[in-house]
Amino acid sequence: MISRFAVVYEADADFRTATELADRVLIEAVNWLDEEIIGHQREWIGEVAGQVKLTWKSIPLLAKTASIRAHGHIDGNPLEIDAGAARRAILYLKAVFDDLKGVILIRDQDDQPDRRRGLEQARSEHHGSPEIVVGLAVTEREAWVISGFVPQDDAEQTRLDSERQTLGFNPCERSHELTAGKDDTAPRSPKRVLRQLSGGDYHRESQCWNTTPLTLLRERGSMNGLVAFLDEVRTRLAPLIG
C-alpha cells in the first residue's frame, strides 16, 4: 500500500525542494525503496482534488469551507507565532484525508526566530497518526539550496569567489548568516546570492539538493535548519514506510 504524505508549503519551489530532499533521505533509510519507482511507493500530496494547492495562504479558506475551527490555548499555553496557522492546517488535513501517514510543514523562518516554537507547539497537540514533520529554513529556502552549491567549472568557481569577497564569508558554508528581507537585491539576501551562484538557472539550483551528497548537506546545514529537517524525515517518516 502506498504511503501518503501531505505537505503545507509557501511556494512550488518549497514543495519540490522539501519532497525531493525527503525522497533522498527515505531511500537512504529504507533499503527496499527504489529510486526508479519511488513514485509508486509513496505519494506527496500538495493539492486538494488536484485544484487548490495546500499553501499557507490557501489553508484558511479551505479550513473555513470545511467548517474547521481552531481556537483557544494549547495545553493551557498561549499560542506562539504560527501555532494557530499550523494547528488549522493539521486539523484540516486530518479531516480531509483519512489515510495520511504524515504531514510536512515547510516554512521560511524569515525574520521570525520564534516560528519553530509555534510549529512545534501545534504539533504537540496531535499524537499518533498522522506524524508531523517540521521543516524550517533559516532564513529562507534558498539557504538550503546554497548550502548544496558546489562549483562545477571555472565560471562557477569565479562566481563563488566573487560572492565570498562581497559577503566576507563563504555563503555555501555559512548560509544561515544570510538575512531575509523584502529587498531581494540586498548583498545578504539568500535569493540574490542564489541567483548569482546558479546564474538564474533553476535546473542548476535543483542539482544543489538532488545531487550534492547528503553528507555534505548535513555538514553545511546544521545552522540553517536543513539538518533538523532531514533528521525529522528519517526519524518520523522513514519508520512509517520501513
C-alpha positions, -999 to +999 in steps of 0.1 A: +000+000+000+013+034-010+023+057+019+006+092+016+021+123+030+007+158+028+028+190+025+019+225+036+042+250+018+047+286+007+055+282-030+060+255-056+098+256-052+094+249-015+073+219-022+097+205-047+128+211-026+113+196+005+099+165-011+129+157-033+152+160-003+128+138+017+128+112-010+166+110-008+165+105+030+138+079+027+158+060+001+188+062+023+169+049+053+147+023+038+167-003+019+138-016-002+127+018-016+138+021-052+147+055-067+133+044-101+098+035-088+095+055-056+066+074-072+047+042-068+058+036-032+049+069-017+028+099-026+034+136-018+001+155-016+003+192-024-032+199-037-068+192-028-087+174-056-059+184-080-070+220-080-062+240-048-027+240-036-020+233+001-002+266+007-002+285+039-022+312+022-049+289+009-054+268+041-075+294+060-102+295+033-100+257+028-105+252+065-133+277+067-151+259+038-147+226+056-160+241+089-127+236+106-123+258+137-092+261+158-094+283+189-080+285+224-047+277+240-027+246+235-020+227+267-030+257+286-004+280+270-010+310+247-003+303+210+032+310+198+037+326+164+024+304+136+010+279+160-026+289+150-019+286+113-002+252+118-029+239+140-056+249+114-036+231+087-032+199+107-069+198+116-079+204+080-057+177+066-068+152+092-104+159+083-100+158+045-076+129+042-083+099+064-054+078+052-025+102+057+006+087+073+024+121+077+023+158+073+052+181+065+050+217+075+075+237+054+082+273+063+108+300+060+119+315+092+123+349+076+127+375+104+106+354+129+131+334+150+104+321+172+085+305+144+098+270+151+084+271+186+049+278+172+051+250+147+063+226+173+036+238+197+009+229+171+025+195+166+025+188+203-013+189+203-016+160+179-004+125+189-003+093+168-014+095+132-005+114+111+031+120+121+040+157+118+074+169+104+086+204+108+109+219+082+120+254+090+145+271+066+168+296+083+164+322+070+148+311+037+146+280+015+173+294-007+198+290+022+192+252+019+199+253-018+230+275-014+244+250+011+244+224-016+262+245-042+295+230-053+312+248-083+312+226-114+335+247-136+358+277-135+329+301-142+310+289-112+341+290-090+346+326-101+311+335-091+315+318-057+348+337-052+331+369-061+303+363-035+329+354-008+346+387-014+313+406-014+300+389+018+332+383+037+325+346+041+317+315+021+278+315+017+278+278+010+293+270+044+276+298+063+242+302+046+225+308+079+243+342+081+223+354+051+194+376+061+158+375+049+141+408+039+119+424+013+149+436-007+159+406-028+188+426-042+205+433-008+240+419-005+230+393+021+197+383+005+197+345+000+177+350-031+203+373-046+232+351-036+215+320-052+208+339-084+244+348-087+257+314-079+233+295-102+232+321-130+194+321-125+192+286-138+165+266-119+179+233-132+213+242-117+196+251-085+178+217-083+212+199-086+222+215-053+196+194-034+193+165-058+230+156-065+251+171-037+259+142-013+237+142+018+268+140+039+279+175+026+244+189+030+244+177+066+278+192+072+267+226+059+231+225+071+234+223+109+226+260+114+202+267+086+175+242+096+183+216+069+199+190+092+169+193+116+145+187+086+165+157+072+167+142+107+129+145+112+122+128+079+145+100+089+132+095+124+095+103+119+086+094+083+110+066+074+097+042+101+062+046+087+074+031+054+101+007+065 
